[in-house]
């Protein structure tokens, strides 16, 4: 890893096969690597999540018609992975938003 690359800080979740297919796991790794190198991703790969907090986004992965979301925050010194979940509805469930806010609050307080 280059000295300018940001590390990944995992607060919750993991990317493994299964439940991700190998192709989806590789795509996820590629997109996370781009984030680590400082690239800002936009649609369709990522979208802002201001309902969770400032600098929060969701990485959008489609795996064999199953949509997965990886909620992350871009900090000055790291990419903070807040949650990984399979999306089941058009809107992000309220309990996911509340849980992500709590995890970030706890992380910031530590």
N, C-alpha and C positions, 0 to 999 in steps of 0.2 A: 504494500500500500504506500503510495506517495505520501510525503510528510504533510502535504496540504489536504489530503483526503480526510473527510470526516468519518469517524467511526459510527457504527450502528449501535444504539443503546436499546435493548429489548426490554420493554416494561411488561409485555404480555404477548403470547402467541409464538408460533414458529412456522416455518415454511419447510414442509417435508413431504415425501411421497411414501404412502398416501397421507392425507386426503388429496393433495395436489398431484396432478399427473407430472411426469418428468418434464414434459414440455412447459407446463405452467410454472413449475419450480425454477426452471432455467430462465424463463422470461422474467420472473420476479427477481431473480438474482441479477440479471442484466439491468433491469430498471433501478434496483437499489444501488447498484454500482455506479450508474450514471448520476444518481443523487449524491453519492459519496464524493464524486469528482466535482460537485458544485453545479451540475446542470439543473435547471428548473424545468420540470415536466409540466406539460399542459394536456388538454383533452386530445385524444381519448385516453391517454395513459393515467392522468391524474386530474383531480379537480379540488379546488379549495373547499375547506370545511370550516367556515367562520363560526358555525354553530358550536363547534368544539373549542375553538380558540384561535388566537393570532398565529400565523405561520403554520396552521394545521391543514393537512391535505389527506385525500384518500387515493391510494394507488388502486387502479382498476384492472383486475386480472379476470379474464374469461377462460375457464377451463372446462372444455367439453360441455358447453352450454350452462355451466355453473358459474355464476358471478361471485368472485371473491373480492374483498376489500381489505386493504392494509392501511390503517390510519397512522399517519406519521406527522411529526412536527420538525420543521427545519430550525434548529438552533445554530448559534454561531460556531459551536464546537462539536456538534454531533447531529446525526439523524436519529430522532427518538421514535421508535416503533411503539405505538400505544396499544394497538389491537389488530388482530387478524380474524376475520369472520366471513362466513358465506352469506352473501346477500340474498334475502328471500322476498323482499318487497321493493317497490320503487323508492321509498324513502328509507333513510337510515333509521332504524328503530330508536326510540327515545332512550331506552335503557343502555344502548351502546354509547350514545352521546353523553349521558350522565356518567357512565363508567369511565369513559375516556377523559372527561373533565376532572374526575376525582383522581385518576392515575397521574395526570399531569400536575395537578395541585400537590399531590404527595411527593412526586419527583422533584418539583421545584422547591419544596420545603426541606428536602433532605440535604 
